[in-house]
Amino acid sequence: MSDVVEVYTDGACKGNPGAGGWGATLLRAGKLEELHGGELNTTNNRMELTAVIRALEALPPGTRARVHTDSQYVQLGISGWIQKWKRNGWRTADKKPVKNEDLWKRLDELAANHRIEWLWVRGHAGNEGNERADVLANLGVAQALKKN
């Protein structure tokens, strides 16, 4: 399936909250693209979501992609929980506001413009794409700390 973009994403945080970073690799048409960035005061979950958002923003609308994430929060959230959150006015089952609502809304908007298969991979288990995304996320942390 050469018309499918393979995307690997990861987030990292030193302290939670603390300095964080995100990383993504995109393999399309045999070419590898790497993205990363960071923020000073953030959480691991925000960085996991940001990694996927930035990767999808780099793709033209209508792209077929397989997004690999080691975050069950991201994979389960976008594959199922988000539909209930939207029906409940962005409230959880216990009526609390959804954390990271701004990022979930952006991810939902981007996901609607692509054809995506959401895949969970075990982190730090030797998966080459996931390991590279982790390296990039940690580069993002270092980048954020340098800004300080």
C-alpha positions as CSV (number, residue, x, y, z in Angstrom):
1,M,0.0,0.0,0.0
2,S,2.4,2.7,-1.2
3,D,-0.3,5.3,-1.2
4,V,-0.7,5.0,2.6
5,V,1.5,7.3,4.8
6,E,3.0,5.6,7.8
7,V,3.0,8.0,10.7
8,Y,4.7,7.4,14.1
9,T,4.1,9.8,16.9
10,D,5.3,10.3,20.5
11,G,5.2,12.8,23.3
12,A,7.6,13.3,26.2
13,C,7.6,15.4,29.3
14,K,10.2,16.0,32.0
15,G,7.9,16.5,35.0
16,N,4.2,16.3,34.4
17,P,3.5,19.2,34.1
18,G,6.9,20.3,32.9
19,A,9.0,20.8,29.8
20,G,7.6,18.7,27.0
21,G,8.3,17.6,23.5
22,W,6.6,15.9,20.6
23,G,8.0,14.0,17.6
24,A,6.6,12.5,14.5
25,T,7.9,10.6,11.5
26,L,6.0,10.4,8.2
27,L,7.0,7.9,5.6
28,R,5.3,8.7,2.2
29,A,6.3,7.6,-1.2
30,G,9.6,6.2,0.1
31,K,10.6,9.5,1.7
32,L,11.0,10.1,5.4
33,E,10.0,13.4,7.0
34,E,10.7,14.1,10.7
35,L,9.0,16.7,12.8
36,H,9.5,17.8,16.4
37,G,8.9,20.7,18.8
38,G,8.4,21.4,22.4
39,E,6.8,23.6,25.1
40,L,7.9,24.6,28.5
41,N,4.8,24.1,30.7
42,T,2.8,21.2,29.4
43,T,1.8,17.6,30.1
44,N,2.7,14.3,28.5
45,N,-0.9,13.8,27.2
46,R,-0.8,17.3,25.5
47,M,2.5,16.4,23.8
48,E,1.1,13.0,22.6
49,L,-1.9,14.8,21.1
50,T,0.3,17.6,19.6
51,A,2.5,15.0,17.9
52,V,-0.5,13.6,16.0
53,I,-1.9,17.0,15.2
54,R,1.4,18.3,13.8
55,A,1.8,15.1,11.7
56,L,-1.7,15.4,10.3
57,E,-1.3,19.1,9.6
58,A,1.7,18.1,7.4
59,L,-0.5,15.9,5.1
60,P,-2.7,17.1,2.3
61,P,-6.5,16.6,2.8
62,G,-7.7,13.2,1.8
63,T,-4.5,11.4,2.7
64,R,-4.7,7.7,3.7
65,A,-2.6,7.2,6.8
66,R,-1.8,4.7,9.4
67,V,-1.0,6.5,12.6
68,H,1.0,4.5,15.1
69,T,1.0,5.8,18.7
70,D,2.2,4.4,22.0
71,S,-0.4,6.4,23.8
72,Q,-3.6,4.5,24.6
73,Y,-5.0,7.9,25.6
74,V,-4.7,9.1,22.0
75,Q,-5.6,5.8,20.3
76,L,-8.7,5.0,22.4
77,G,-9.7,8.7,22.7
78,I,-9.9,9.3,18.9
79,S,-11.2,5.8,18.1
80,G,-14.1,5.8,20.6
81,W,-14.3,8.2,23.5
82,I,-14.4,11.3,21.4
83,Q,-17.9,10.5,20.0
84,K,-19.3,10.3,23.5
85,W,-17.6,13.5,24.5
86,K,-19.0,15.4,21.6
87,R,-22.5,14.0,22.3
88,N,-22.1,15.0,26.0
89,G,-21.0,18.6,25.2
90,W,-17.3,17.8,25.8
91,R,-18.0,16.3,29.2
92,T,-16.8,12.9,30.4
93,A,-19.1,10.2,31.7
94,D,-18.8,11.6,35.2
95,K,-19.8,15.1,33.8
96,K,-16.4,16.7,34.2
97,P,-14.9,18.8,31.3
98,V,-12.8,16.8,28.9
99,K,-9.1,17.5,29.6
100,N,-7.2,18.9,26.6
101,E,-10.5,19.7,24.8
102,D,-8.8,22.3,22.6
103,L,-6.4,19.6,21.2
104,W,-9.1,16.9,20.9
105,K,-11.3,19.3,18.9
106,R,-8.3,20.1,16.5
107,L,-7.5,16.4,16.2
108,D,-11.1,15.6,15.4
109,E,-11.2,18.3,12.7
110,L,-8.0,17.0,11.1
111,A,-9.0,13.4,11.3
112,A,-12.2,14.2,9.4
113,N,-10.1,15.4,6.5
114,H,-8.1,12.1,6.2
115,R,-8.7,8.4,6.0
116,I,-6.9,7.1,9.1
117,E,-6.2,3.8,10.7
118,W,-5.3,4.3,14.4
119,L,-2.8,1.8,15.7
120,W,-1.4,1.4,19.2
121,V,2.1,0.2,19.6
122,R,3.9,-0.7,22.8
123,G,6.4,2.0,23.7
124,H,10.1,1.3,24.2
125,A,9.7,-2.2,22.8
126,G,12.1,-1.9,19.9
127,N,9.6,-0.7,17.2
128,E,11.9,1.4,15.0
129,G,9.3,4.0,14.1
130,N,8.2,4.5,17.7
131,E,11.8,4.6,18.9
132,R,12.6,7.4,16.4
133,A,9.5,9.4,17.3
134,D,10.6,9.1,21.0
135,V,14.1,10.5,20.1
136,L,12.4,13.4,18.2
137,A,10.1,14.1,21.2
138,N,13.1,14.3,23.5
139,L,14.8,16.7,21.0
140,G,11.6,18.8,21.4
141,V,12.1,18.8,25.2
142,A,15.6,19.9,24.8
143,Q,14.5,22.6,22.4
144,A,11.9,23.9,24.9
145,L,14.4,24.0,27.7
146,K,16.9,26.0,25.6
147,K,14.2,28.7,25.1
148,N,14.0,29.1,28.9
